[in-house]
Amino acid sequence: MSGELVTDAVVLRRLDYGESDRVVWLLTEARGRLSAFAPGARASRRRFPGGIEPFSFVRARLSPPRRGELWRLAELDLLEPRPSVRQSLECFAQASVACEIATDLSREADPVPELYQTLLRFLRGLDRTPGPSLFRHLLEALSASGVAPRLTSCGCCGGPIGAQASFDPAEGGVLCDGCAPRAASAVRVSGRALGALSSLEDPGTDEPIPEARALLWRHLEQQTGRRLASRKLLEELGLG
Ligand SMILES: [Zn+2]
């Protein structure tokens, strides 16, 4: 069929529809996010091995939308299932957060290859021990999407940050003492928390302290415009 697309993708999420169908959201390197209708996906193990499991890495054969944005998923090869997410609730919770954020940060037909690559790297890492750092991944995902928090200079005036600083996600990150009083939602932040976030890019660093995690969540949810549904499970497991 003309316009048919064969692409590798990460399965972000799926939704059951009717008796036997599914709608799936895929993240691709060259096309950004795609949503697709998968007729018979709950019944046909031949065309849809594994039933289109979220977090898996697949090769999808799709027909273009006739109208709107919904592609039609004809067939799918399961390249990499994610056994870790079925064996460990912690891995499942982290994969859920990573895919929910990738869904929010990506757009239909607007490819961000770095976002795709960091998500795939993170999900692959979950199948190894020790697993990857979720917070490092979140920072990488924000950075890939061009919305990383500004940590080393004031988000308003660009000036240097002193020993004390404030943080306001609506202003893009840290603020100097001169600019902070004019920002509506700025909170005081310790140099230790900023240092923990700044050093996260270094793969050798530990997980950030709780204050730094809270800043990262605030910044992230400012970008997505909502509280992430999958964050609740992460918090219940003590990983938030
Ligand atoms: Zn300033």
Boltz pocket constraint, residues with backbone or C-beta under 6 A from the ligand:
constraints:
  - pocket:
      binder: B
      contacts: [[A, 154], [A, 155], [A, 156], [A, 157], [A, 158], [A, 159], [A, 175], [A, 176], [A, 177], [A, 178], [A, 179], [A, 180]]
      max_distance: 6.0
